[in-house]
Amino acid sequence: MTPYETVFQRRSVRKYDMTPLDADTLDKLEVFVAAARNIDGQKLRFKFVPAAAVGDNRAPHYILAYGNSSAEYINAGFVLQQTDLYLQSVGLGSLWLGAAKPSDVNEKDDFCIMLAFGKTDVPLRTSANDFKRLPISDISETENKIAEAVRLAPSAVNFQPWKLRFEKGKIFVDYVGRGGVLKLVLKKKIQRVDIGIAAAIAVAAAEEEGKTVSSVKAVGDAKTFGVEISV
Ligand SMILES: Cc1cc2nc3c(=O)[nH]c(=O)nc-3n(C[C@H](O)[C@H](O)[C@H](O)COP(=O)(O)O)c2cc1C
């Protein structure tokens, strides 16, 4: 299964076999993350750790992403969403965790987000109908294949805080802050991770359509932010 096909079947996996993965699988994953596309001008800082390092016992492994700028948070979402799709395409489970923290308190300020992963017997979804998501008209100005894929992107509390805009040679993923007052419980970094996640899926869908993605830029300021994709 390709990463693009995985978009239509992935799910958040919350039940794992706690047996650690073999060294070969972990090495391949580390190579994948190191080689994944980043937002222009960014490079993901990440670490693979076991459950003990995050004080969580849900999964045998975790990838911790670090950052302390808006672009780094967006990039963490962008790179780790490619990783989430890779993991589920090779038969493993994965889960974004915005609520968990690393055990090392010295990492408090620099830590951004983590992705849990491991073996699971929880099956993939069988079709796009199994997803609970907003209608396509709410998340995109235009209904097309890219919007169909981005509609299924995961997001914190399933708020889906993005809207797509299309211009000649450009796809914009804009943050539109859904979730009413509840969205205030989400940290600024998590909102930006969500935008990076949607952008990763937009890039996969554009490439699936045969487009060459020449740049992926984090744009905006403290309040208005998003990703500009050139195709
Ligand atoms: C940035 C981010 C943070 C998340 N944090 C948590 C979390 O702390 N705990 C949890 O159980 N799920 C978490 N999720 C999973 C979402 O609840 C899930 O992606 C959403 O409900 C859609 O479901 P699906 O991934 O199965 O399609 C998070 C997802 C994202 C993208």
The ligand as an ORCA input file, in Angstrom:
! r2SCAN-3c Opt
* xyz 0 1
  C      -1.720     16.669     17.008
  C      -2.593     15.526     17.512
  C      -2.637     15.256     18.862
  C      -3.422     14.177     19.330
  N      -3.395     13.871     20.673
  C      -4.071     12.775     21.104
  C      -3.979     12.382     22.488
  O      -3.301     13.040     23.289
  N      -4.647     11.250     22.854
  C      -5.391     10.501     21.970
  O      -5.964      9.482     22.363
  N      -5.502     10.866     20.665
  C      -4.853     11.965     20.211
  N      -4.912     12.324     18.880
  C      -5.699     11.508     17.935
  C      -6.975     12.227     17.460
  O      -7.949     12.179     18.469
  C      -7.447     11.528     16.157
  O      -6.483     11.712     15.161
  C      -8.789     12.066     15.651
  O      -9.826     11.837     16.596
  C      -9.190     11.392     14.328
  O      -9.238      9.985     14.450
  P      -8.371      9.043     13.522
  O      -6.900      9.435     13.696
  O      -8.624      7.635     14.002
  O      -8.781      9.230     12.096
  C      -4.177     13.390     18.408
  C      -4.129     13.705     17.039
  C      -3.346     14.749     16.592
  C      -3.265     15.000     15.124
*
